[in-house]
Amino acid sequence: MNVSTLGLVLQSNITLNCKRWLYYSSLVCLVVLSFSSNFLADIALGQTNFSVENSGIFTIIQYSLMAFFMLLVWFLTPKVPAKSARLTNYKTILITAVLVRLVLIDVEPYTSNDASRYLFDGRIAYEGYDPYRISHDAKQLTELRNQWQPPQEHLAYVTIYPPLALALFSYSSSFGVDNAELAWRCLLLLAGLLTVWLCALVLKKAGKLEHLALVALSPLLILETGVGLHIDAFSTLAVAAALYLWQRNLRWYCGIAIGFGMSLKVLPVMLLLPLFFMQKSLEAAFSLVAGWLVTVGLIYGFTVALGYMPVGSIAVFFEKWRNASALFFALDSIDMLATGYQLIAILLAIAIFTVLVIAFVSFKQKERHKTNTDVIYYCMQLSLALPLLLSPVLFPWYLMPLVPLFALRPNIYLLTWLLLMPLTYEVLGDFLCCQLWLPADWPILLLGILYSLALLKLLLYWLKSRNYLTLEYR
Protein backbone atom coordinates (compact mmCIF):
# COMPACT_ATOMS: atom_id res chain seq x y z
CA MET A 1 0.00 0.00 0.00
CA ASN A 2 1.53 3.31 -1.06
CA VAL A 3 1.55 6.52 0.97
CA SER A 4 -1.31 8.20 -0.95
CA THR A 5 -3.57 5.16 -0.56
CA LEU A 6 -2.78 4.96 3.15
CA GLY A 7 -3.60 8.65 3.50
CA LEU A 8 -6.98 8.18 1.83
CA VAL A 9 -7.79 5.23 4.09
CA LEU A 10 -6.84 7.23 7.21
CA GLN A 11 -8.87 10.22 6.04
CA SER A 12 -11.87 7.99 5.38
CA ASN A 13 -11.58 6.40 8.83
CA ILE A 14 -11.28 9.79 10.52
CA THR A 15 -14.36 11.08 8.67
CA LEU A 16 -16.31 7.94 9.57
CA ASN A 17 -15.30 8.20 13.22
CA CYS A 18 -16.28 11.88 13.33
CA LYS A 19 -19.69 11.11 11.86
CA ARG A 20 -20.18 8.25 14.29
CA TRP A 21 -19.18 10.49 17.22
CA LEU A 22 -21.58 13.22 16.08
CA TYR A 23 -24.37 10.67 15.62
CA TYR A 24 -24.13 9.18 19.10
CA SER A 25 -23.45 12.57 20.72
CA SER A 26 -26.63 13.92 19.15
CA LEU A 27 -28.64 11.01 20.56
CA VAL A 28 -27.21 11.69 24.03
CA CYS A 29 -27.99 15.39 23.70
CA LEU A 30 -31.61 14.58 22.86
CA VAL A 31 -31.96 12.54 26.05
CA VAL A 32 -30.36 15.35 28.10
CA LEU A 33 -32.58 18.00 26.52
CA SER A 34 -35.67 15.91 27.14
CA PHE A 35 -34.61 15.44 30.77
CA SER A 36 -34.11 19.23 31.04
CA SER A 37 -37.90 19.51 31.05
CA ASN A 38 -37.65 18.84 34.79
CA PHE A 39 -35.62 22.06 35.14
CA LEU A 40 -38.01 24.02 32.89
CA ALA A 41 -40.94 22.81 34.97
CA ASP A 42 -39.22 24.16 38.10
CA ILE A 43 -38.73 27.53 36.38
CA ALA A 44 -42.42 27.64 35.45
CA LEU A 45 -43.35 26.89 39.08
CA GLY A 46 -41.03 29.64 40.35
CA GLN A 47 -38.75 27.19 42.16
CA THR A 48 -35.46 28.46 40.70
CA ASN A 49 -33.53 31.72 40.51
CA PHE A 50 -34.68 32.18 36.92
CA SER A 51 -37.69 34.40 36.32
CA VAL A 52 -40.97 32.73 35.38
CA GLU A 53 -41.27 35.30 32.56
CA ASN A 54 -38.39 33.50 30.79
CA SER A 55 -40.31 30.22 30.51
CA GLY A 56 -41.35 30.89 26.93
CA ILE A 57 -37.80 31.66 25.77
CA PHE A 58 -36.39 28.56 27.47
CA THR A 59 -39.12 26.39 25.93
CA ILE A 60 -38.35 27.74 22.46
CA ILE A 61 -34.64 27.07 23.00
CA GLN A 62 -35.39 23.51 24.13
CA TYR A 63 -37.54 22.83 21.07
CA SER A 64 -35.00 24.40 18.72
CA LEU A 65 -32.06 22.43 20.10
CA MET A 66 -33.98 19.16 20.05
CA ALA A 67 -35.02 19.84 16.46
CA PHE A 68 -31.40 20.57 15.54
CA PHE A 69 -30.11 17.30 17.00
CA MET A 70 -33.02 15.35 15.49
CA LEU A 71 -32.09 16.69 12.06
CA LEU A 72 -28.42 15.95 12.69
CA VAL A 73 -29.26 12.33 13.55
CA TRP A 74 -31.40 12.16 10.42
CA PHE A 75 -28.57 13.42 8.21
CA LEU A 76 -26.03 11.11 9.83
CA THR A 77 -28.21 7.99 9.90
CA PRO A 78 -26.30 5.23 8.08
CA LYS A 79 -27.83 4.62 4.67
CA VAL A 80 -28.95 1.01 4.24
CA PRO A 81 -30.42 -0.24 0.93
CA ALA A 82 -34.22 -0.29 1.24
CA LYS A 83 -34.49 -3.99 0.40
CA SER A 84 -32.08 -5.04 3.13
CA ALA A 85 -33.02 -2.43 5.78
CA ARG A 86 -34.18 -3.88 9.08
CA LEU A 87 -35.36 -2.31 12.30
CA THR A 88 -32.24 -3.68 14.00
CA ASN A 89 -30.19 -1.32 11.81
CA TYR A 90 -31.85 1.55 13.65
CA LYS A 91 -31.95 0.14 17.17
CA THR A 92 -30.04 3.09 18.67
CA ILE A 93 -32.71 5.49 17.40
CA LEU A 94 -35.48 3.26 18.77
CA ILE A 95 -33.74 2.93 22.16
CA THR A 96 -33.28 6.70 22.31
CA ALA A 97 -36.94 7.19 21.36
CA VAL A 98 -37.93 5.16 24.42
CA LEU A 99 -35.49 6.96 26.74
CA VAL A 100 -36.50 10.50 25.76
CA ARG A 101 -40.10 9.60 26.57
CA LEU A 102 -39.43 7.73 29.82
CA VAL A 103 -37.52 10.63 31.39
CA LEU A 104 -40.67 12.77 31.11
CA ILE A 105 -42.91 10.44 33.10
CA ASP A 106 -43.07 12.72 36.18
CA VAL A 107 -42.50 16.18 34.70
CA GLU A 108 -45.00 18.81 35.80
CA PRO A 109 -46.78 20.23 32.70
CA TYR A 110 -45.53 23.75 31.94
CA THR A 111 -46.52 24.33 28.30
CA SER A 112 -50.26 23.76 28.77
CA ASN A 113 -52.89 23.14 31.42
CA ASP A 114 -55.05 21.04 29.08
CA ALA A 115 -54.51 17.89 31.16
CA SER A 116 -56.32 19.48 34.13
CA ARG A 117 -59.27 20.26 31.88
CA TYR A 118 -59.22 16.75 30.38
CA LEU A 119 -59.29 15.08 33.77
CA PHE A 120 -62.02 17.31 35.17
CA ASP A 121 -64.16 16.67 32.08
CA GLY A 122 -63.56 12.97 32.66
CA ARG A 123 -64.43 13.22 36.34
CA ILE A 124 -67.69 15.02 35.52
CA ALA A 125 -68.65 12.08 33.29
CA TYR A 126 -67.42 9.58 35.89
CA GLU A 127 -69.72 11.17 38.49
CA GLY A 128 -72.71 10.73 36.19
CA TYR A 129 -73.08 14.24 34.78
CA ASP A 130 -73.04 15.19 31.09
CA PRO A 131 -69.90 17.29 30.44
CA TYR A 132 -71.39 18.29 27.06
CA ARG A 133 -74.15 20.14 28.92
CA ILE A 134 -72.66 21.12 32.27
CA SER A 135 -69.85 23.67 32.38
CA HIS A 136 -67.09 23.57 34.98
CA ASP A 137 -68.60 26.46 36.99
CA ALA A 138 -71.94 24.71 37.58
CA LYS A 139 -73.15 24.83 41.20
CA GLN A 140 -73.53 21.06 41.48
CA LEU A 141 -69.82 20.70 40.70
CA THR A 142 -68.61 22.98 43.51
CA GLU A 143 -67.16 20.18 45.63
CA LEU A 144 -65.55 18.46 42.65
CA ARG A 145 -64.16 21.77 41.43
CA ASN A 146 -62.53 22.46 44.81
CA GLN A 147 -60.88 19.04 44.70
CA TRP A 148 -59.71 18.98 41.08
CA GLN A 149 -58.94 22.69 40.52
CA PRO A 150 -59.63 22.90 36.75
CA PRO A 151 -58.22 25.89 34.79
CA GLN A 152 -60.03 29.14 35.55
CA GLU A 153 -60.17 30.33 31.93
CA HIS A 154 -62.31 27.34 30.89
CA LEU A 155 -64.80 27.32 33.76
CA ALA A 156 -67.65 28.83 31.74
CA TYR A 157 -67.53 26.29 28.92
CA VAL A 158 -68.69 22.72 28.46
CA THR A 159 -66.32 20.12 27.05
CA ILE A 160 -65.20 20.21 23.42
CA TYR A 161 -63.80 16.69 23.09
CA PRO A 162 -65.28 13.72 21.19
CA PRO A 163 -66.70 10.68 23.03
CA LEU A 164 -63.69 8.36 22.86
CA ALA A 165 -61.41 11.07 24.20
CA LEU A 166 -63.88 11.67 27.03
CA ALA A 167 -63.87 7.94 27.80
CA LEU A 168 -60.07 8.02 28.18
CA PHE A 169 -60.33 11.09 30.43
CA SER A 170 -62.98 9.40 32.53
CA TYR A 171 -60.88 6.24 32.88
CA SER A 172 -57.86 8.25 34.02
CA SER A 173 -59.92 10.31 36.48
CA SER A 174 -61.28 7.12 38.04
CA PHE A 175 -57.88 6.73 39.76
CA GLY A 176 -58.68 9.73 41.96
CA VAL A 177 -57.39 13.27 42.13
CA ASP A 178 -53.91 12.20 43.32
CA ASN A 179 -53.27 9.52 40.70
CA ALA A 180 -55.34 10.60 37.70
CA GLU A 181 -52.55 12.56 36.02
CA LEU A 182 -50.12 9.64 36.40
CA ALA A 183 -52.69 7.30 34.84
CA TRP A 184 -53.13 9.75 31.95
CA ARG A 185 -49.33 9.99 31.55
CA CYS A 186 -49.04 6.22 31.31
CA LEU A 187 -51.73 6.08 28.61
CA LEU A 188 -49.96 8.82 26.66
CA LEU A 189 -46.59 7.10 27.03
CA LEU A 190 -48.09 3.90 25.63
CA ALA A 191 -49.66 5.84 22.75
CA GLY A 192 -46.34 7.56 21.98
CA LEU A 193 -44.35 4.32 21.95
CA LEU A 194 -46.96 2.54 19.81
CA THR A 195 -46.85 5.46 17.36
CA VAL A 196 -43.08 5.12 16.99
CA TRP A 197 -43.36 1.35 16.49
CA LEU A 198 -46.14 1.57 13.92
CA CYS A 199 -44.35 4.38 12.06
CA ALA A 200 -41.19 2.26 11.98
CA LEU A 201 -43.18 -0.57 10.36
CA VAL A 202 -44.81 1.87 7.92
CA LEU A 203 -41.44 3.34 6.94
CA LYS A 204 -39.96 -0.14 6.54
CA LYS A 205 -42.79 -1.16 4.23
CA ALA A 206 -42.32 2.06 2.23
CA GLY A 207 -38.56 1.56 2.00
CA LYS A 208 -37.94 4.80 3.91
CA LEU A 209 -36.51 3.66 7.23
CA GLU A 210 -33.74 6.25 6.88
CA HIS A 211 -36.39 8.82 7.90
CA LEU A 212 -37.17 7.07 11.21
CA ALA A 213 -35.48 9.80 13.27
CA LEU A 214 -38.02 12.37 12.03
CA VAL A 215 -40.80 10.65 13.91
CA ALA A 216 -38.99 8.72 16.67
CA LEU A 217 -37.04 11.79 17.82
CA SER A 218 -39.51 14.52 16.89
CA PRO A 219 -39.53 17.15 19.67
CA LEU A 220 -43.17 17.85 18.85
CA LEU A 221 -44.18 14.24 19.55
CA ILE A 222 -41.86 13.90 22.54
CA LEU A 223 -42.66 17.12 24.41
CA GLU A 224 -46.32 17.58 23.50
CA THR A 225 -46.96 14.03 24.68
CA GLY A 226 -44.73 13.89 27.76
CA VAL A 227 -44.95 17.53 28.92
CA GLY A 228 -48.07 18.99 27.31
CA LEU A 229 -49.99 15.73 27.93
CA HIS A 230 -52.22 16.31 24.90
CA ILE A 231 -54.93 14.03 23.52
CA ASP A 232 -53.38 14.65 20.08
CA ALA A 233 -50.93 11.85 20.91
CA PHE A 234 -53.82 9.42 20.42
CA SER A 235 -55.00 10.99 17.17
CA THR A 236 -51.40 10.72 15.95
CA LEU A 237 -51.48 7.03 16.86
CA ALA A 238 -54.73 6.70 14.87
CA VAL A 239 -53.06 8.27 11.81
CA ALA A 240 -50.09 5.89 12.16
CA ALA A 241 -52.46 2.91 12.47
CA ALA A 242 -54.45 4.04 9.41
CA LEU A 243 -51.24 4.31 7.36
CA TYR A 244 -50.12 0.87 8.51
CA LEU A 245 -53.45 -0.71 7.51
CA TRP A 246 -53.64 1.22 4.21
CA GLN A 247 -50.22 -0.06 3.17
CA ARG A 248 -51.46 -3.63 3.65
CA ASN A 249 -54.69 -3.02 1.70
CA LEU A 250 -56.82 -3.62 4.80
CA ARG A 251 -59.28 -0.94 3.79
CA TRP A 252 -62.09 -1.88 6.18
CA TYR A 253 -59.73 -1.76 9.15
CA CYS A 254 -58.14 1.42 7.82
CA GLY A 255 -61.59 3.02 7.91
CA ILE A 256 -62.05 1.75 11.47
CA ALA A 257 -58.73 3.35 12.51
CA ILE A 258 -59.82 6.67 10.97
CA GLY A 259 -63.16 6.36 12.78
CA PHE A 260 -61.40 5.84 16.11
CA GLY A 261 -59.16 8.79 15.33
CA MET A 262 -62.14 11.03 14.57
CA SER A 263 -63.73 9.95 17.87
CA LEU A 264 -60.60 11.15 19.67
CA LYS A 265 -60.11 14.37 17.73
CA VAL A 266 -61.67 15.31 14.41
CA LEU A 267 -58.51 15.86 12.30
CA PRO A 268 -57.74 12.21 11.29
CA VAL A 269 -61.01 12.03 9.31
CA MET A 270 -59.32 14.19 6.64
CA LEU A 271 -57.32 11.12 5.58
CA LEU A 272 -60.51 9.78 4.03
CA LEU A 273 -60.39 12.42 1.29
CA PRO A 274 -57.26 11.28 -0.60
CA LEU A 275 -57.65 7.61 0.35
CA PHE A 276 -61.23 7.44 -0.95
CA PHE A 277 -60.47 8.93 -4.36
CA MET A 278 -57.34 6.86 -4.96
CA GLN A 279 -59.12 3.51 -4.55
CA LYS A 280 -59.10 1.52 -7.79
CA SER A 281 -62.64 0.19 -7.39
CA LEU A 282 -65.94 1.26 -5.88
CA GLU A 283 -65.90 -1.84 -3.70
CA ALA A 284 -62.57 -0.81 -2.15
CA ALA A 285 -63.76 2.77 -1.63
CA PHE A 286 -67.00 1.54 -0.08
CA SER A 287 -65.11 -0.80 2.28
CA LEU A 288 -62.97 2.10 3.50
CA VAL A 289 -65.91 4.42 4.10
CA ALA A 290 -68.05 1.64 5.60
CA GLY A 291 -65.39 0.89 8.22
CA TRP A 292 -65.31 4.55 9.15
CA LEU A 293 -69.09 4.98 9.22
CA VAL A 294 -69.73 1.87 11.31
CA THR A 295 -67.07 2.85 13.85
CA VAL A 296 -68.22 6.46 14.21
CA GLY A 297 -71.88 5.40 14.22
CA LEU A 298 -71.35 2.85 16.99
CA ILE A 299 -69.26 5.18 19.18
CA TYR A 300 -71.56 8.18 18.84
CA GLY A 301 -74.68 6.02 18.97
CA PHE A 302 -73.53 4.40 22.23
CA THR A 303 -72.70 7.86 23.61
CA VAL A 304 -76.19 9.17 22.82
CA ALA A 305 -77.74 6.00 24.23
CA LEU A 306 -76.00 6.72 27.53
CA GLY A 307 -77.73 10.10 27.63
CA TYR A 308 -74.91 12.33 26.45
CA MET A 309 -75.18 14.96 23.71
CA PRO A 310 -71.71 14.91 22.09
CA VAL A 311 -71.68 18.41 20.62
CA GLY A 312 -70.08 20.55 23.30
CA SER A 313 -68.59 24.03 22.95
CA ILE A 314 -66.97 23.70 19.53
CA ALA A 315 -68.87 26.74 18.18
CA VAL A 316 -67.84 28.88 21.16
CA PHE A 317 -64.25 27.72 20.76
CA PHE A 318 -64.05 28.93 17.16
CA GLU A 319 -65.95 32.11 17.92
CA LYS A 320 -63.97 33.34 20.92
CA TRP A 321 -60.45 31.93 20.58
CA ARG A 322 -57.67 33.14 18.25
CA ASN A 323 -54.08 31.95 18.17
CA ALA A 324 -51.33 31.65 15.52
CA SER A 325 -53.76 31.80 12.59
CA ALA A 326 -52.03 33.66 9.77
CA LEU A 327 -55.16 33.58 7.62
CA PHE A 328 -57.39 35.15 10.27
CA PHE A 329 -54.66 37.65 11.12
CA ALA A 330 -54.49 38.70 7.46
CA LEU A 331 -58.28 38.94 7.08
CA ASP A 332 -58.50 40.94 10.29
CA SER A 333 -55.84 43.33 9.02
CA ILE A 334 -57.83 44.16 5.87
CA ASP A 335 -61.19 44.30 7.67
CA MET A 336 -62.52 41.20 5.94
CA LEU A 337 -64.15 39.87 9.10
CA ALA A 338 -66.90 42.47 9.22
CA THR A 339 -69.60 39.82 9.07
CA GLY A 340 -69.71 36.13 9.79
CA TYR A 341 -71.07 35.51 6.30
CA GLN A 342 -67.96 37.01 4.68
CA LEU A 343 -65.73 34.82 6.80
CA ILE A 344 -67.71 31.67 6.05
CA ALA A 345 -67.69 32.46 2.32
CA ILE A 346 -63.90 32.95 2.26
CA LEU A 347 -63.18 29.79 4.24
CA LEU A 348 -65.60 27.72 2.17
CA ALA A 349 -64.08 28.95 -1.09
CA ILE A 350 -60.56 28.02 0.05
CA ALA A 351 -61.68 24.69 1.47
CA ILE A 352 -63.71 23.65 -1.59
CA PHE A 353 -60.92 24.56 -4.00
CA THR A 354 -58.31 22.64 -1.98
CA VAL A 355 -60.60 19.63 -1.54
CA LEU A 356 -61.24 19.50 -5.29
CA VAL A 357 -57.50 19.64 -6.01
CA ILE A 358 -56.77 16.84 -3.54
CA ALA A 359 -59.64 14.74 -4.88
CA PHE A 360 -58.59 15.27 -8.51
CA VAL A 361 -54.91 14.45 -7.93
CA SER A 362 -55.78 11.39 -5.83
CA PHE A 363 -58.32 10.21 -8.42
CA LYS A 364 -55.83 10.57 -11.28
CA GLN A 365 -53.37 8.32 -9.46
CA LYS A 366 -55.52 5.24 -9.97
CA GLU A 367 -55.40 5.77 -13.73
CA ARG A 368 -51.62 5.48 -13.76
CA HIS A 369 -49.88 2.19 -14.44
CA LYS A 370 -47.81 2.72 -11.32
CA THR A 371 -49.09 4.85 -8.46
CA ASN A 372 -46.79 7.70 -7.47
CA THR A 373 -46.79 7.23 -3.69
CA ASP A 374 -44.98 10.53 -3.14
CA VAL A 375 -47.92 12.39 -4.70
CA ILE A 376 -50.30 10.46 -2.45
CA TYR A 377 -48.21 11.37 0.59
CA TYR A 378 -48.36 15.03 -0.42
CA CYS A 379 -52.12 14.79 -0.82
CA MET A 380 -52.42 13.26 2.66
CA GLN A 381 -50.22 16.00 4.12
CA LEU A 382 -52.26 18.74 2.46
CA SER A 383 -55.54 17.11 3.46
CA LEU A 384 -54.57 16.99 7.15
CA ALA A 385 -53.06 20.47 6.99
CA LEU A 386 -56.14 22.10 5.43
CA PRO A 387 -58.30 22.37 8.61
CA LEU A 388 -55.29 23.67 10.54
CA LEU A 389 -54.57 26.34 7.92
CA LEU A 390 -58.20 27.50 7.99
CA SER A 391 -58.66 27.28 11.76
CA PRO A 392 -58.77 30.49 13.83
CA VAL A 393 -56.91 28.60 16.55
CA LEU A 394 -53.61 26.80 16.03
CA PHE A 395 -51.33 25.40 18.73
CA PRO A 396 -48.11 23.43 18.21
CA TRP A 397 -49.64 20.14 19.32
CA TYR A 398 -52.29 20.36 16.60
CA LEU A 399 -49.55 19.47 14.10
CA MET A 400 -48.68 16.16 15.77
CA PRO A 401 -50.72 13.94 13.37
CA LEU A 402 -48.73 15.40 10.46
CA VAL A 403 -45.41 14.02 11.75
CA PRO A 404 -45.88 10.39 10.54
CA LEU A 405 -46.77 11.74 7.08
CA PHE A 406 -43.78 14.07 7.17
CA ALA A 407 -41.47 11.11 7.81
CA LEU A 408 -42.94 9.32 4.79
CA ARG A 409 -42.16 12.23 2.46
CA PRO A 410 -40.08 15.03 4.03
CA ASN A 411 -40.39 18.44 2.41
CA ILE A 412 -39.02 21.85 3.32
CA TYR A 413 -42.41 23.52 3.81
CA LEU A 414 -43.80 21.02 6.30
CA LEU A 415 -40.43 20.87 8.07
CA THR A 416 -40.40 24.66 8.42
CA TRP A 417 -43.98 24.62 9.73
CA LEU A 418 -43.06 22.06 12.37
CA LEU A 419 -40.03 24.16 13.34
CA LEU A 420 -41.89 27.49 13.43
CA MET A 421 -44.94 26.51 15.50
CA PRO A 422 -43.02 26.11 18.82
CA LEU A 423 -42.05 29.79 18.47
CA THR A 424 -45.62 30.58 19.52
CA TYR A 425 -44.60 29.50 23.03
CA GLU A 426 -43.24 33.03 23.47
CA VAL A 427 -46.63 33.70 25.09
CA LEU A 428 -45.86 31.33 27.99
CA GLY A 429 -43.95 33.80 30.16
CA ASP A 430 -46.77 36.32 30.60
CA PHE A 431 -49.35 33.54 30.94
CA LEU A 432 -47.47 31.65 33.68
CA CYS A 433 -46.47 34.71 35.68
CA CYS A 434 -49.49 36.98 35.27
CA GLN A 435 -52.29 34.91 33.62
CA LEU A 436 -52.11 37.23 30.59
CA TRP A 437 -52.66 35.74 27.13
CA LEU A 438 -50.92 38.23 24.84
CA PRO A 439 -49.50 36.44 21.76
CA ALA A 440 -46.96 38.43 19.77
CA ASP A 441 -47.48 39.14 16.07
CA TRP A 442 -44.05 38.05 14.82
CA PRO A 443 -44.65 34.25 14.93
CA ILE A 444 -47.86 34.78 12.92
CA LEU A 445 -45.99 36.90 10.38
CA LEU A 446 -43.37 34.15 9.97
CA LEU A 447 -46.11 31.57 9.47
CA GLY A 448 -47.79 33.86 6.93
CA ILE A 449 -44.55 34.14 4.96
CA LEU A 450 -44.22 30.34 4.99
CA TYR A 451 -47.79 29.85 3.75
CA SER A 452 -47.24 32.43 0.99
CA LEU A 453 -44.02 30.77 -0.17
CA ALA A 454 -45.68 27.34 -0.21
CA LEU A 455 -48.61 28.69 -2.23
CA LEU A 456 -46.25 30.46 -4.64
CA LYS A 457 -44.30 27.22 -5.11
CA LEU A 458 -47.50 25.33 -5.96
CA LEU A 459 -48.61 28.01 -8.42
CA LEU A 460 -45.23 28.13 -10.17
CA TYR A 461 -45.17 24.35 -10.37
CA TRP A 462 -48.65 24.29 -11.91
CA LEU A 463 -47.79 27.00 -14.43
CA LYS A 464 -44.58 25.29 -15.53
CA SER A 465 -46.04 21.82 -15.96
CA ARG A 466 -48.46 20.71 -18.62
CA ASN A 467 -48.91 17.34 -16.99
CA TYR A 468 -47.76 17.83 -13.40
CA LEU A 469 -48.58 14.26 -12.34
CA THR A 470 -45.75 12.89 -14.44
CA LEU A 471 -43.13 15.32 -13.16
CA GLU A 472 -41.09 15.01 -10.02
CA TYR A 473 -42.60 17.06 -7.22
CA ARG A 474 -40.01 18.58 -4.91
Secondary structure, 3 states (H helix, E strand, C coil): CCHHHHHHHHHHHHHHHHHHHHHHHHHHHHHHHHHCHHHHHHHHCCCCCCCHHHHHHHHHHHHHHHHHHHHHHHHHCCCCCCCCCCHHHHHHHHHHHHHHHHCCCCCCCCCCCHHHHHHHHHHHHHCCCCCCCCCCCCHHHHHHHHHHCCCHHHCCCCCCCCHHHHHHHHHHHCCCCCCHHHHHHHHHHHHHHHHHHHHHHHHHHHCCHHHCHHHHCCHHHHHHHHCCCCCHHHHHHHHHHHHHHHHCCCHHHHHHHHHHHHCCCCHHHHHHHHHHHHCCCHHHHHHHHHHHHHHHHHHHHHHHHCCCCCCCCHHHHHHHCCECCHHHHHHHHCCCCCCHHHHHHHHHHHHHHHHHHHHHHHHHHCCCCCCCHHHHHHHHHHHHHHHHHHCCECCHHHHCCHHHHHHHCCCHHHHHHHHHHHHHHHHHHHHHHHCCCCCCCHHHHHHHHHHHHHHHHHHHHHHHCCCHHHCCCC
